[in-house]
Amino acid sequence: MTTHYDHIQMLRAELTSFHLSRRERRQIERELKEALARQGNVEADRPTPPH
């Protein structure tokens, strides 16, 4: 099972490929944007650690 972080890293790695069509690149960018938003929501829900 992959974590949000792993999924984001895989999408970033895919974007470095030279063999992507414009359509594929847009799809991956869309997925990455959504994954980053989900990760931000998850981290926003975490309680802040005590000082």
ABEGO torsion letter per residue (X at the ends): XBBAAAAAAAAAAAAABAABBAAAAAAAAAAAAAAAAAAAAAAAABBBBBX
